[in-house]
């Protein structure tokens, strides 16, 4: 009987733990009161600009890159809307309704999910930088510096002419 008494006393704790474990799946579905989304596969519904996407109401900021702003102008044999050109290039990579696989890495100050996303196995951020339509955003990541150097040497995208870095352009405008 003595051996059973500690087990009987522990029964309320065991029952409480059991109840908590049964509720764990629903608890995992929320973080800080907000619904946790499936960050593995997302359907792209909008290309916001050269480094931002949407999947329904989910706003995505591509990790480690900085593309020209939508109103930003650059020069290559005359002024051109390089922000729109970067957006158009990203749109050419991701066809309407593309499903991408993403890893949620952070959330920025605008409450966008900072994600590394892949389309058909290709790192979208790396593709943008290699094509010259985005810069390696060294302030936040060192991942795409070699891709940027390659684009610059080949004079691809922005590197074919002159431009103000997107960060400098935002500060000035």
TORGUDO-195077 format. One line per field, with one value per residue (C-alpha): residue number from 1; residue in one letter; x, y, z. Coordinates in nm, 3 decimals, m for minus. Layout:
pos = c(NUM  ...)
code = c(A  ...)
px = c(X  ...)
py = c(Y  ...)
pz = c(Z  ...)
! end
This chain:
pos = c(1  2  3  4  5  6  7  8  9  10  11  12  13  14  15  16  17  18  19  20  21  22  23  24  25  26  27  28  29  30  31  32  33  34  35  36  37  38  39  40  41  42  43  44  45  46  47  48  49  50  51  52  53  54  55  56  57  58  59  60  61  62  63  64  65  66  67  68  69  70  71  72  73  74  75  76  77  78  79  80  81  82  83  84  85  86  87  88  89  90  91  92  93  94  95  96  97  98  99  100  101  102  103  104  105  106  107  108  109  110  111  112  113  114  115  116  117  118  119  120  121  122  123  124  125  126  127  128  129  130  131  132  133  134  135  136  137  138  139  140  141  142  143  144  145  146  147  148  149  150  151  152  153  154  155  156  157  158  159  160  161  162  163  164  165  166  167  168  169  170  171  172  173)
code = c(X  X  X  X  X  X  X  X  X  X  X  X  X  X  X  X  X  X  X  X  X  X  X  X  X  X  X  X  X  X  X  X  X  X  X  X  X  X  X  X  X  X  X  X  X  X  X  X  X  X  X  X  X  X  X  X  X  X  X  X  X  X  X  X  X  X  X  X  X  X  X  X  X  X  X  X  X  X  X  X  X  X  X  X  X  X  X  X  X  X  X  X  X  X  X  X  X  X  X  X  X  X  X  X  X  X  X  X  X  X  X  X  X  X  X  X  X  X  X  X  X  X  X  X  X  X  X  X  X  X  X  X  X  X  X  X  X  X  X  X  X  X  X  X  X  X  X  X  X  X  X  X  X  X  X  X  X  X  X  X  X  X  X  X  X  X  X  X  X  X  X  X  X)
px = c(0.000  0.288  0.423  0.085  0.027  0.289  0.131  m0.217  m0.086  0.079  m0.241  m0.369  m0.033  m0.037  m0.393  m0.299  0.002  m0.213  m0.467  m0.190  m0.041  m0.380  m0.411  m0.055  m0.145  m0.388  m0.137  0.130  m0.113  m0.082  0.218  0.180  m0.193  m0.143  m0.208  0.106  0.110  0.252  0.579  0.674  0.463  0.299  0.114  0.232  m0.060  0.130  0.479  0.488  0.832  1.175  1.218  0.864  0.584  0.237  0.061  m0.294  m0.269  0.083  0.347  0.690  1.025  1.288  1.585  1.923  1.852  1.757  1.598  1.527  1.209  0.911  0.952  1.330  1.496  1.836  2.043  2.151  2.160  1.896  1.678  1.459  1.232  1.469  1.230  0.967  1.229  1.329  0.963  0.913  1.216  1.091  0.749  0.918  1.077  0.750  0.460  0.108  0.008  0.357  0.399  0.719  0.888  0.994  1.179  1.062  1.379  1.258  0.987  1.084  0.970  0.683  0.562  0.656  0.786  1.153  1.189  1.431  1.215  1.277  1.092  1.158  1.467  1.614  1.684  1.479  1.700  2.015  1.851  1.756  2.108  2.280  2.061  2.165  1.815  1.884  2.185  2.317  2.173  2.493  2.335  2.122  2.302  2.623  2.463  2.458  2.781  2.947  2.631  2.642  3.011  2.934  2.648  2.860  3.152  2.916  2.735  2.393  2.074  2.142  2.515  2.478  2.442  2.451  2.223  2.185  2.164  1.805  1.895  2.051  1.755  1.508  1.703  1.707  1.342)
py = c(0.000  0.236  0.202  0.294  0.614  0.826  0.724  0.820  1.159  1.214  1.130  1.494  1.601  1.314  1.405  1.774  1.684  1.450  1.729  1.972  1.720  1.664  2.040  2.081  2.064  2.356  2.549  2.508  2.660  2.998  3.213  3.539  3.523  3.512  3.211  3.027  2.976  2.690  2.834  2.529  2.578  2.908  3.013  3.353  3.585  3.911  4.034  4.355  4.467  4.318  4.177  4.142  3.896  3.813  3.487  3.600  3.815  3.694  3.956  3.810  3.991  3.788  3.719  3.879  4.100  4.461  4.554  4.903  5.068  5.085  5.460  5.441  5.546  5.431  5.510  5.297  5.492  5.713  5.699  5.395  5.269  5.014  4.936  4.828  4.638  4.444  4.366  4.251  4.022  3.865  3.819  3.644  3.397  3.325  3.258  3.343  3.119  2.974  2.756  2.829  2.650  2.896  2.899  3.162  3.321  3.641  3.908  4.263  4.592  4.612  4.270  4.101  3.748  3.743  3.419  3.227  3.097  2.843  2.795  2.465  2.421  2.763  3.014  3.315  3.570  3.428  3.437  3.804  3.900  3.692  3.858  4.198  4.310  4.305  4.363  4.148  4.318  4.301  4.468  4.158  3.871  3.776  3.496  3.660  3.861  3.624  3.634  4.015  4.020  3.786  4.010  4.323  4.171  4.062  4.403  4.238  4.419  4.731  4.685  4.761  5.129  5.353  5.347  5.455  5.166  5.105  5.182  5.518  5.596  5.531  5.762  6.039  6.001)
pz = c(0.000  0.082  m0.274  m0.425  m0.217  m0.401  m0.732  m0.608  m0.491  m0.832  m1.020  m1.042  m1.188  m1.438  m1.541  m1.581  m1.795  m2.003  m2.063  m2.162  m2.404  m2.566  m2.624  m2.753  m3.126  m3.091  m2.878  m3.146  m3.400  m3.227  m3.148  m2.958  m3.028  m3.406  m3.624  m3.728  m4.103  m4.306  m4.424  m4.622  m4.936  m5.030  m5.344  m5.465  m5.537  m5.595  m5.676  m5.471  m5.588  m5.653  m5.303  m5.167  m5.239  m5.113  m5.058  m4.986  m4.674  m4.596  m4.674  m4.754  m4.762  m4.945  m4.718  m4.772  m5.073  m5.144  m5.477  m5.613  m5.489  m5.723  m5.783  m5.815  m6.139  m6.265  m6.571  m6.864  m7.192  m7.032  m6.724  m6.667  m6.391  m6.237  m5.950  m6.200  m6.399  m6.084  m6.013  m6.372  m6.352  m6.030  m6.194  m6.488  m6.244  m6.063  m6.295  m6.173  m5.888  m5.844  m5.538  m5.353  m5.064  m4.797  m4.468  m4.219  m4.079  m3.913  m3.908  m4.006  m3.851  m4.101  m3.979  m4.306  m4.283  m4.384  m4.576  m4.790  m5.074  m5.348  m5.674  m5.851  m5.633  m5.716  m5.439  m5.555  m5.373  m5.532  m5.876  m5.832  m5.726  m5.997  m6.259  m6.125  m6.020  m5.647  m5.423  m5.143  m4.834  m4.630  m4.328  m4.271  m4.445  m4.622  m4.826  m5.169  m5.188  m5.439  m5.655  m5.651  m5.749  m6.039  m6.163  m6.127  m6.321  m6.600  m6.597  m6.557  m6.462  m6.254  m6.306  m6.679  m6.588  m6.284  m5.983  m5.627  m5.381  m5.276  m4.915  m5.010  m5.236  m4.951  m4.720  m4.983  m5.077)
! end
